[in-house]
Amino acid sequence: MLLPGSRVGEYEVARLAAAGAMCDVYEARQAPGGRRVALKVLNESWCLQGDVVGRFLNEARLLQGIRHPHVVALLACGSLPNGPPYMVLEWLPISLADALSGAAGRAATPAEAVRVALQMADALGALHERGIIHRDLKPENVLLDVNDLAVAHSRLADFGLAKVRGAQATDIAAVHVSTGGSVALGTWDYMAPEQWIKSKDAGPKADVYALGVLLFQMLAGRLPFRAEQPKDLMCLHLFEDPPLHLLGERTPAVVRDLVARMLSKTAPARPSMQEVLAGLSEAP
């Protein structure tokens, strides 16, 4: 653990902001007296796991090549003297998960939900044009500058499970990481049917599905599919129609229809991210 006052390059640690299973995130400042930043450090216990280190390094390399208003900005990266790699990111202490839980279960207004979804569709569409699939969109990975969905600017974060396809894969992925064709990669509640079956082959439409789940969650105040056991949740995602009636009468028909298409069970039946962006732009 880094102590307050520790220096990492030109940054001075202020406090531990969040302790995760794989990474710790510190609030730091660009010394002396500069702007606040987030210092993300891989836990030492994971540094002997080659695939974990590889994903961390590839995330940093990927973010180095992205400049988008709705993707979290990487400011610096490197390794601490005792070995663990780190990233310095812009300071965004509020997640969409925080904002939704702070609403005490209240669903977002249609305008708020569409606003956040538009920003995420814009970011994901730009990534897809570069051959990048995020594969882990969820409220915890959407960061906000303020805790008010009506005015917040959101940033897509955490590219640890991102996949790069095509000619850019070699340029972006500096470290080869095995994805294991039969391993389900993602967060269960937001995983597209094809991610449950073979994550390695999931394409951009998996991100469309995850955004559909997220949009449904914001509009309804709950997830479309809920189950305690993974196998039961998998069956719901693979075979059960989403309960669109939970979106309520206040959700515009154009948005309801778009959510239904985004949550289609087969990838070809879903719209592209650019089509999602266009559909959301038409929402009243």
Phi and psi in degrees as GROMACS dihedral restraints (atoms count N, CA, C in turn):
[ dihedral_restraints ]
;  ai    aj    ak    al  type     phi  dphi    fc
    3     4     5     6     1   -83.5    20    10
    4     5     6     7     1   133.8    20    10
    6     7     8     9     1   -87.6    20    10
    7     8     9    10     1   150.1    20    10
    9    10    11    12     1   -53.3    20    10
   10    11    12    13     1   135.7    20    10
   12    13    14    15     1    95.6    20    10
   13    14    15    16     1   -13.3    20    10
   15    16    17    18     1   -63.7    20    10
   16    17    18    19     1   149.3    20    10
   18    19    20    21     1  -110.4    20    10
   19    20    21    22     1   134.0    20    10
   21    22    23    24     1  -126.2    20    10
   22    23    24    25     1   100.0    20    10
   24    25    26    27     1    63.0    20    10
   25    26    27    28     1  -126.6    20    10
   27    28    29    30     1   -92.5    20    10
   28    29    30    31     1    11.9    20    10
   30    31    32    33     1  -112.2    20    10
   31    32    33    34     1   141.5    20    10
   33    34    35    36     1  -113.5    20    10
   34    35    36    37     1   126.2    20    10
   36    37    38    39     1   -70.0    20    10
   37    38    39    40     1   132.1    20    10
   39    40    41    42     1  -100.1    20    10
   40    41    42    43     1   -44.8    20    10
   42    43    44    45     1  -168.4    20    10
   43    44    45    46     1   162.9    20    10
   45    46    47    48     1   -80.6    20    10
   46    47    48    49     1   119.7    20    10
   48    49    50    51     1   -92.5    20    10
   49    50    51    52     1   -34.5    20    10
   51    52    53    54     1  -157.8    20    10
   52    53    54    55     1   134.9    20    10
   54    55    56    57     1  -110.6    20    10
   55    56    57    58     1   114.7    20    10
   57    58    59    60     1  -106.6    20    10
   58    59    60    61     1   176.7    20    10
   60    61    62    63     1   -66.7    20    10
   61    62    63    64     1   -32.1    20    10
   63    64    65    66     1  -116.2    20    10
   64    65    66    67     1   -28.5    20    10
   66    67    68    69     1  -135.3    20    10
   67    68    69    70     1   149.8    20    10
   69    70    71    72     1  -106.9    20    10
   70    71    72    73     1   142.7    20    10
   72    73    74    75     1  -118.7    20    10
   73    74    75    76     1   126.2    20    10
   75    76    77    78     1  -111.5    20    10
   76    77    78    79     1   145.2    20    10
   78    79    80    81     1   -82.3    20    10
   79    80    81    82     1   130.9    20    10
   81    82    83    84     1  -139.1    20    10
   82    83    84    85     1   169.5    20    10
   84    85    86    87     1  -129.9    20    10
   85    86    87    88     1   145.3    20    10
   87    88    89    90     1   -75.0    20    10
   88    89    90    91     1   106.3    20    10
   90    91    92    93     1   -72.4    20    10
   91    92    93    94     1   150.4    20    10
   93    94    95    96     1   -90.1    20    10
   94    95    96    97     1   133.6    20    10
   96    97    98    99     1    62.2    20    10
   97    98    99   100     1    26.9    20    10
   99   100   101   102     1   -87.4    20    10
  100   101   102   103     1  -162.5    20    10
  102   103   104   105     1   -71.0    20    10
  103   104   105   106     1   156.2    20    10
  105   106   107   108     1   -76.0    20    10
  106   107   108   109     1   144.7    20    10
  108   109   110   111     1  -138.9    20    10
  109   110   111   112     1   166.0    20    10
  111   112   113   114     1  -105.3    20    10
  112   113   114   115     1   123.7    20    10
  114   115   116   117     1  -103.2    20    10
  115   116   117   118     1   110.0    20    10
  117   118   119   120     1  -102.7    20    10
  118   119   120   121     1   119.4    20    10
  120   121   122   123     1  -121.9    20    10
  121   122   123   124     1   130.8    20    10
  123   124   125   126     1   -71.0    20    10
  124   125   126   127     1   132.3    20    10
  126   127   128   129     1   -61.5    20    10
  127   128   129   130     1   139.9    20    10
  129   130   131   132     1   -57.7    20    10
  130   131   132   133     1   -32.1    20    10
  132   133   134   135     1   -62.9    20    10
  133   134   135   136     1   -20.1    20    10
  135   136   137   138     1   -97.7    20    10
  136   137   138   139     1    -4.7    20    10
  138   139   140   141     1   -70.6    20    10
  139   140   141   142     1   -13.2    20    10
  141   142   143   144     1   -92.6    20    10
  142   143   144   145     1    -3.9    20    10
  144   145   146   147     1   -93.5    20    10
  145   146   147   148     1   105.0    20    10
  147   148   149   150     1   -57.7    20    10
  148   149   150   151     1   -41.5    20    10
  150   151   152   153     1   -67.0    20    10
  151   152   153   154     1   -36.7    20    10
  153   154   155   156     1   -66.8    20    10
  154   155   156   157     1   -47.0    20    10
  156   157   158   159     1   -61.6    20    10
  157   158   159   160     1   -41.3    20    10
  159   160   161   162     1   -60.2    20    10
  160   161   162   163     1   -42.4    20    10
  162   163   164   165     1   -65.1    20    10
  163   164   165   166     1   -39.5    20    10
  165   166   167   168     1   -62.9    20    10
  166   167   168   169     1   -47.3    20    10
  168   169   170   171     1   -65.4    20    10
  169   170   171   172     1   -39.8    20    10
  171   172   173   174     1   -67.0    20    10
  172   173   174   175     1   -34.2    20    10
  174   175   176   177     1   -62.6    20    10
  175   176   177   178     1   -44.5    20    10
  177   178   179   180     1   -63.2    20    10
  178   179   180   181     1   -43.8    20    10
  180   181   182   183     1   -64.0    20    10
  181   182   183   184     1   -40.0    20    10
  183   184   185   186     1   -63.6    20    10
  184   185   186   187     1   -46.7    20    10
  186   187   188   189     1   -65.8    20    10
  187   188   189   190     1   -26.5    20    10
  189   190   191   192     1   -61.1    20    10
  190   191   192   193     1   -29.9    20    10
  192   193   194   195     1   -96.2    20    10
  193   194   195   196     1     5.9    20    10
  195   196   197   198     1  -115.6    20    10
  196   197   198   199     1   127.9    20    10
  198   199   200   201     1  -130.2    20    10
  199   200   201   202     1   102.0    20    10
  201   202   203   204     1  -143.7    20    10
  202   203   204   205     1   140.4    20    10
  204   205   206   207     1   -62.8    20    10
  205   206   207   208     1   -17.3    20    10
  207   208   209   210     1  -119.3    20    10
  208   209   210   211     1    25.8    20    10
  210   211   212   213     1  -123.8    20    10
  211   212   213   214     1   132.4    20    10
  213   214   215   216     1   -56.3    20    10
  214   215   216   217     1   137.2    20    10
  216   217   218   219     1   -89.0    20    10
  217   218   219   220     1   132.0    20    10
  219   220   221   222     1   -88.8    20    10
  220   221   222   223     1   127.7    20    10
  222   223   224   225     1  -101.8    20    10
  223   224   225   226     1   -31.0    20    10
  225   226   227   228     1  -167.1    20    10
  226   227   228   229     1   163.4    20    10
  228   229   230   231     1  -156.3    20    10
  229   230   231   232     1   161.7    20    10
  231   232   233   234     1   171.4    20    10
  232   233   234   235     1  -157.4    20    10
  234   235   236   237     1  -131.6    20    10
  235   236   237   238     1   141.8    20    10
  237   238   239   240     1   -70.3    20    10
  238   239   240   241     1   160.6    20    10
  240   241   242   243     1   -55.8    20    10
  241   242   243   244     1   -30.9    20    10
  243   244   245   246     1   -91.7    20    10
  244   245   246   247     1     8.0    20    10
  246   247   248   249     1   117.4    20    10
  247   248   249   250     1   -42.6    20    10
  249   250   251   252     1   -61.1    20    10
  250   251   252   253     1   138.0    20    10
  252   253   254   255     1   -75.8    20    10
  253   254   255   256     1   156.7    20    10
  255   256   257   258     1  -141.4    20    10
  256   257   258   259     1   161.7    20    10
  258   259   260   261     1  -131.1    20    10
  259   260   261   262     1   143.2    20    10
  261   262   263   264     1  -108.4    20    10
  262   263   264   265     1   120.0    20    10
  264   265   266   267     1  -121.3    20    10
  265   266   267   268     1   161.5    20    10
  267   268   269   270     1   -61.5    20    10
  268   269   270   271     1   149.2    20    10
  270   271   272   273     1   -82.9    20    10
  271   272   273   274     1   111.1    20    10
  273   274   275   276     1  -137.4    20    10
  274   275   276   277     1    86.5    20    10
  276   277   278   279     1   -78.6    20    10
  277   278   279   280     1    -5.9    20    10
  279   280   281   282     1  -109.9    20    10
  280   281   282   283     1   131.9    20    10
  282   283   284   285     1  -106.2    20    10
  283   284   285   286     1   163.4    20    10
  285   286   287   288     1   -61.5    20    10
  286   287   288   289     1   -33.1    20    10
  288   289   290   291     1   -60.1    20    10
  289   290   291   292     1   -42.1    20    10
  291   292   293   294     1   -60.9    20    10
  292   293   294   295     1   -45.9    20    10
  294   295   296   297     1   -64.3    20    10
  295   296   297   298     1   -40.6    20    10
  297   298   299   300     1   -71.7    20    10
  298   299   300   301     1   -38.9    20    10
  300   301   302   303     1   -70.8    20    10
  301   302   303   304     1   -32.5    20    10
  303   304   305   306     1   -67.5    20    10
  304   305   306   307     1   -18.8    20    10
  306   307   308   309     1   -83.4    20    10
  307   308   309   310     1     5.8    20    10
  309   310   311   312     1    55.2    20    10
  310   311   312   313     1    43.0    20    10
  312   313   314   315     1    86.1    20    10
  313   314   315   316     1    -5.8    20    10
  315   316   317   318     1   -68.1    20    10
  316   317   318   319     1   133.7    20    10
  318   319   320   321     1   -70.0    20    10
  319   320   321   322     1   152.5    20    10
  321   322   323   324     1   -69.8    20    10
  322   323   324   325     1   156.8    20    10
  324   325   326   327     1   -70.0    20    10
  325   326   327   328     1   156.4    20    10
  327   328   329   330     1   -54.5    20    10
  328   329   330   331     1   -39.1    20    10
  330   331   332   333     1   -64.6    20    10
  331   332   333   334     1   -41.9    20    10
  333   334   335   336     1   -65.1    20    10
  334   335   336   337     1   -45.9    20    10
  336   337   338   339     1   -63.0    20    10
  337   338   339   340     1   -44.8    20    10
  339   340   341   342     1   -65.1    20    10
  340   341   342   343     1   -37.1    20    10
  342   343   344   345     1   -61.7    20    10
  343   344   345   346     1   -48.2    20    10
  345   346   347   348     1   -65.6    20    10
  346   347   348   349     1   -43.9    20    10
  348   349   350   351     1   -62.7    20    10
  349   350   351   352     1   -37.7    20    10
  351   352   353   354     1   -60.5    20    10
  352   353   354   355     1   -44.8    20    10
  354   355   356   357     1   -64.5    20    10
  355   356   357   358     1   -40.7    20    10
  357   358   359   360     1   -69.7    20    10
  358   359   360   361     1   -38.2    20    10
  360   361   362   363     1   -64.1    20    10
  361   362   363   364     1   -37.4    20    10
  363   364   365   366     1   -62.3    20    10
  364   365   366   367     1   -45.8    20    10
  366   367   368   369     1   -66.1    20    10
  367   368   369   370     1   -47.7    20    10
  369   370   371   372     1   -66.8    20    10
  370   371   372   373     1   -36.9    20    10
  372   373   374   375     1   -62.0    20    10
  373   374   375   376     1   -40.5    20    10
  375   376   377   378     1   -64.9    20    10
  376   377   378   379     1   -39.0    20    10
  378   379   380   381     1   -64.8    20    10
  379   380   381   382     1   -43.6    20    10
  381   382   383   384     1   -61.8    20    10
  382   383   384   385     1   -35.7    20    10
  384   385   386   387     1   -63.9    20    10
  385   386   387   388     1   -24.3    20    10
  387   388   389   390     1   -95.5    20    10
  388   389   390   391     1     6.4    20    10
  390   391   392   393     1    81.0    20    10
  391   392   393   394     1    18.4    20    10
  393   394   395   396     1  -106.7    20    10
  394   395   396   397     1   129.3    20    10
  396   397   398   399     1  -114.7    20    10
  397   398   399   400     1   126.3    20    10
  399   400   401   402     1   -72.0    20    10
  400   401   402   403     1   -50.1    20    10
  402   403   404   405     1    70.5    20    10
  403   404   405   406     1     6.2    20    10
  405   406   407   408     1  -150.2    20    10
  406   407   408   409     1    43.8    20    10
  408   409   410   411     1   -71.0    20    10
  409   410   411   412     1   128.9    20    10
  411   412   413   414     1  -164.6    20    10
  412   413   414   415     1   165.3    20    10
  414   415   416   417     1   -56.6    20    10
  415   416   417   418     1   -34.8    20    10
  417   418   419   420     1   -65.7    20    10
  418   419   420   421     1   -22.3    20    10
  420   421   422   423     1  -102.0    20    10
  421   422   423   424     1    13.0    20    10
  423   424   425   426     1  -113.5    20    10
  424   425   426   427     1   112.0    20    10
  426   427   428   429     1  -102.1    20    10
  427   428   429   430     1   144.9    20    10
  429   430   431   432     1  -120.1    20    10
  430   431   432   433     1   150.6    20    10
  432   433   434   435     1   -84.6    20    10
  433   434   435   436     1   -25.8    20    10
  435   436   437   438     1  -141.3    20    10
  436   437   438   439     1   158.1    20    10
  438   439   440   441     1   -90.6    20    10
  439   440   441   442     1    54.4    20    10
  441   442   443   444     1  -149.2    20    10
  442   443   444   445     1   105.8    20    10
  444   445   446   447     1   -63.6    20    10
  445   446   447   448     1   -19.8    20    10
  447   448   449   450     1   -71.4    20    10
  448   449   450   451     1   -23.8    20    10
  450   451   452   453     1  -130.1    20    10
  451   452   453   454     1    -7.5    20    10
  453   454   455   456     1   -66.3    20    10
  454   455   456   457     1   146.6    20    10
  456   457   458   459     1  -104.0    20    10
  457   458   459   460     1   121.8    20    10
  459   460   461   462     1   -98.3    20    10
  460   461   462   463     1   152.9    20    10
  462   463   464   465     1  -130.8    20    10
  463   464   465   466     1   135.9    20    10
  465   466   467   468     1   -80.4    20    10
  466   467   468   469     1   131.9    20    10
  468   469   470   471     1  -131.8    20    10
  469   470   471   472     1   176.2    20    10
  471   472   473   474     1    59.3    20    10
  472   473   474   475     1    87.8    20    10
  474   475   476   477     1  -102.1    20    10
  475   476   477   478     1    26.2    20    10
  477   478   479   480     1   -64.0    20    10
  478   479   480   481     1   -26.6    20    10
  480   481   482   483     1  -106.3    20    10
  481   482   483   484     1     9.4    20    10
  483   484   485   486     1   -63.3    20    10
  484   485   486   487     1   147.2    20    10
  486   487   488   489     1  -120.5    20    10
  487   488   489   490     1   137.3    20    10
  489   490   491   492     1  -114.0    20    10
  490   491   492   493     1   126.9    20    10
  492   493   494   495     1  -114.1    20    10
  493   494   495   496     1   158.5    20    10
  495   496   497   498     1    83.1    20    10
  496   497   498   499     1  -158.6    20    10
  498   499   500   501     1   -65.6    20    10
  499   500   501   502     1   -24.0    20    10
  501   502   503   504     1   -81.2    20    10
  502   503   504   505     1   -10.8    20    10
  504   505   506   507     1   -57.7    20    10
  505   506   507   508     1   -44.2    20    10
  507   508   509   510     1   -67.7    20    10
  508   509   510   511     1   -36.3    20    10
  510   511   512   513     1   -69.7    20    10
  511   512   513   514     1   -38.6    20    10
  513   514   515   516     1   -86.8    20    10
  514   515   516   517     1   -45.0    20    10
  516   517   518   519     1   -85.1    20    10
  517   518   519   520     1    96.9    20    10
  519   520   521   522     1   -74.2    20    10
  520   521   522   523     1   -26.9    20    10
  522   523   524   525     1  -119.7    20    10
  523   524   525   526     1   126.9    20    10
  525   526   527   528     1   -72.0    20    10
  526   527   528   529     1   131.8    20    10
  528   529   530   531     1  -126.4    20    10
  529   530   531   532     1   127.5    20    10
  531   532   533   534     1   -75.2    20    10
  532   533   534   535     1   131.3    20    10
  534   535   536   537     1   -97.8    20    10
  535   536   537   538     1   -13.8    20    10
  537   538   539   540     1    58.3    20    10
  538   539   540   541     1    98.8    20    10
  540   541   542   543     1   -52.4    20    10
  541   542   543   544     1   -30.1    20    10
  543   544   545   546     1   -96.0    20    10
  544   545   546   547     1     1.9    20    10
  546   547   548   549     1   -88.9    20    10
  547   548   549   550     1   129.8    20    10
  549   550   551   552     1   -81.1    20    10
  550   551   552   553     1   115.7    20    10
  552   553   554   555     1  -107.6    20    10
  553   554   555   556     1   125.5    20    10
  555   556   557   558     1   140.0    20    10
  556   557   558   559     1  -171.8    20    10
  558   559   560   561     1  -108.1    20    10
  559   560   561   562     1   122.8    20    10
  561   562   563   564     1   -45.7    20    10
  562   563   564   565     1   -47.5    20    10
  564   565   566   567     1   -63.7    20    10
  565   566   567   568     1   -19.6    20    10
  567   568   569   570     1  -117.2    20    10
  568   569   570   571     1     5.1    20    10
  570   571   572   573     1   -80.2    20    10
  571   572   573   574     1   133.3    20    10
  573   574   575   576     1   -68.9    20    10
  574   575   576   577     1   155.9    20    10
  576   577   578   579     1   -50.7    20    10
  577   578   579   580     1   -40.8    20    10
  579   580   581   582     1   -68.9    20    10
  580   581   582   583     1   -24.2    20    10
  582   583   584   585     1   -70.4    20    10
  583   584   585   586     1   -32.5    20    10
  585   586   587   588     1   -67.7    20    10
  586   587   588   589     1   -32.7    20    10
  588   589   590   591     1   -86.6    20    10
  589   590   591   592     1   -49.9    20    10
  591   592   593   594     1  -155.6    20    10
  592   593   594   595     1    87.6    20    10
  594   595   596   597     1   -57.6    20    10
  595   596   597   598     1   -33.3    20    10
  597   598   599   600     1   -59.6    20    10
  598   599   600   601     1   -30.8    20    10
  600   601   602   603     1   -95.4    20    10
  601   602   603   604     1     1.2    20    10
  603   604   605   606     1   -64.1    20    10
  604   605   606   607     1   134.8    20    10
  606   607   608   609     1  -109.8    20    10
  607   608   609   610     1  -163.9    20    10
  609   610   611   612     1   -57.9    20    10
  610   611   612   613     1   -28.1    20    10
  612   613   614   615     1   -67.4    20    10
  613   614   615   616     1   -17.9    20    10
  615   616   617   618     1   -66.3    20    10
  616   617   618   619     1   -36.2    20    10
  618   619   620   621     1   -68.7    20    10
  619   620   621   622     1   -35.1    20    10
  621   622   623   624     1   -61.5    20    10
  622   623   624   625     1   -43.9    20    10
  624   625   626   627     1   -62.0    20    10
  625   626   627   628     1   -47.3    20    10
  627   628   629   630     1   -60.5    20    10
  628   629   630   631     1   -39.7    20    10
  630   631   632   633     1   -67.7    20    10
  631   632   633   634     1   -33.6    20    10
  633   634   635   636     1   -63.2    20    10
  634   635   636   637     1   -41.6    20    10
  636   637   638   639     1   -62.1    20    10
  637   638   639   640     1   -45.4    20    10
  639   640   641   642     1   -63.4    20    10
  640   641   642   643     1   -42.1    20    10
  642   643   644   645     1   -65.5    20    10
  643   644   645   646     1   -42.4    20    10
  645   646   647   648     1   -58.6    20    10
  646   647   648   649     1   -45.8    20    10
  648   649   650   651     1   -60.5    20    10
  649   650   651   652     1   -42.8    20    10
  651   652   653   654     1   -65.9    20    10
  652   653   654   655     1   -39.3    20    10
  654   655   656   657     1   -75.6    20    10
  655   656   657   658     1   -37.8    20    10
  657   658   659   660     1   -95.9    20    10
  658   659   660   661     1   -17.5    20    10
  660   661   662   663     1    79.4    20    10
  661   662   663   664     1    12.8    20    10
  663   664   665   666     1  -160.7    20    10
  664   665   666   667     1   164.3    20    10
  666   667   668   669     1   -73.9    20    10
  667   668   669   670     1   152.9    20    10
  669   670   671   672     1   -70.0    20    10
  670   671   672   673     1   -31.0    20    10
  672   673   674   675     1  -128.1    20    10
  673   674   675   676     1   129.7    20    10
  675   676   677   678     1  -135.4    20    10
  676   677   678   679     1   133.7    20    10
  678   679   680   681     1  -160.8    20    10
  679   680   681   682     1   153.1    20    10
  681   682   683   684     1   -82.3    20    10
  682   683   684   685     1   -33.6    20    10
  684   685   686   687     1  -101.1    20    10
  685   686   687   688     1   139.2    20    10
  687   688   689   690     1   -54.7    20    10
  688   689   690   691     1   -40.3    20    10
  690   691   692   693     1   -65.4    20    10
  691   692   693   694     1   -35.2    20    10
  693   694   695   696     1   -70.9    20    10
  694   695   696   697     1   -40.0    20    10
  696   697   698   699     1   -65.6    20    10
  697   698   699   700     1   -39.2    20    10
  699   700   701   702     1   -60.0    20    10
  700   701   702   703     1   -44.2    20    10
  702   703   704   705     1   -61.8    20    10
  703   704   705   706     1   -39.5    20    10
  705   706   707   708     1   -63.1    20    10
  706   707   708   709     1   -45.7    20    10
  708   709   710   711     1   -66.2    20    10
  709   710   711   712     1   -34.0    20    10
  711   712   713   714     1   -80.8    20    10
  712   713   714   715     1   -32.7    20    10
  714   715   716   717     1  -128.0    20    10
  715   716   717   718     1   -21.4    20    10
  717   718   719   720     1   -91.0    20    10
  718   719   720   721     1   136.4    20    10
  720   721   722   723     1   -71.8    20    10
  721   722   723   724     1   143.4    20    10
  723   724   725   726     1   -67.2    20    10
  724   725   726   727     1   143.1    20    10
  726   727   728   729     1   -78.4    20    10
  727   728   729   730     1    76.4    20    10
  729   730   731   732     1   -62.3    20    10
  730   731   732   733     1   -22.0    20    10
  732   733   734   735     1   -62.8    20    10
  733   734   735   736     1   -21.0    20    10
  735   736   737   738     1   -72.5    20    10
  736   737   738   739     1   -12.5    20    10
  738   739   740   741     1   -71.5    20    10
  739   740   741   742     1   -19.6    20    10
  741   742   743   744     1    79.6    20    10
  742   743   744   745     1   165.7    20    10
  744   745   746   747     1   -71.3    20    10
  745   746   747   748     1   -21.3    20    10
  747   748   749   750     1   -74.3    20    10
  748   749   750   751     1   -17.6    20    10
  750   751   752   753     1   -75.4    20    10
  751   752   753   754     1   122.3    20    10
  753   754   755   756     1   -57.5    20    10
  754   755   756   757     1   146.8    20    10
  756   757   758   759     1   -58.8    20    10
  757   758   759   760     1   -37.5    20    10
  759   760   761   762     1   -63.5    20    10
  760   761   762   763     1   -35.5    20    10
  762   763   764   765     1   -74.3    20    10
  763   764   765   766     1   -42.6    20    10
  765   766   767   768     1   -59.0    20    10
  766   767   768   769     1   -45.5    20    10
  768   769   770   771     1   -65.1    20    10
  769   770   771   772     1   -37.5    20    10
  771   772   773   774     1   -66.5    20    10
  772   773   774   775     1   -42.8    20    10
  774   775   776   777     1   -59.3    20    10
  775   776   777   778     1   -43.1    20    10
  777   778   779   780     1   -59.4    20    10
  778   779   780   781     1   -42.5    20    10
  780   781   782   783     1   -69.7    20    10
  781   782   783   784     1   -38.4    20    10
  783   784   785   786     1   -64.6    20    10
  784   785   786   787     1   -29.4    20    10
  786   787   788   789     1   -95.8    20    10
  787   788   789   790     1    18.7    20    10
  789   790   791   792     1   -60.1    20    10
  790   791   792   793     1   146.7    20    10
  792   793   794   795     1   -72.1    20    10
  793   794   795   796     1   -27.0    20    10
  795   796   797   798     1  -109.2    20    10
  796   797   798   799     1   140.0    20    10
  798   799   800   801     1   -58.0    20    10
  799   800   801   802     1   -43.7    20    10
  801   802   803   804     1   -60.9    20    10
  802   803   804   805     1   -25.1    20    10
  804   805   806   807     1   -78.1    20    10
  805   806   807   808     1   -14.5    20    10
  807   808   809   810     1   -84.4    20    10
  808   809   810   811     1   152.3    20    10
  810   811   812   813     1   -71.5    20    10
  811   812   813   814     1   160.6    20    10
  813   814   815   816     1   -73.1    20    10
  814   815   816   817     1   167.5    20    10
  816   817   818   819     1   -66.3    20    10
  817   818   819   820     1   -32.2    20    10
  819   820   821   822     1   -67.7    20    10
  820   821   822   823     1   -35.2    20    10
  822   823   824   825     1   -68.9    20    10
  823   824   825   826     1   -37.0    20    10
  825   826   827   828     1   -61.2    20    10
  826   827   828   829     1   -45.2    20    10
  828   829   830   831     1   -59.6    20    10
  829   830   831   832     1   -44.4    20    10
  831   832   833   834     1   -65.9    20    10
  832   833   834   835     1   -41.9    20    10
  834   835   836   837     1   -63.9    20    10
  835   836   837   838     1   -42.6    20    10
  837   838   839   840     1   -65.9    20    10
  838   839   840   841     1   -32.9    20    10
  840   841   842   843     1   -67.2    20    10
  841   842   843   844     1   -21.9    20    10
  843   844   845   846     1   -87.4    20    10
  844   845   846   847     1    -7.8    20    10
  846   847   848   849     1   -64.8    20    10
  847   848   849   850     1   136.5    20    10
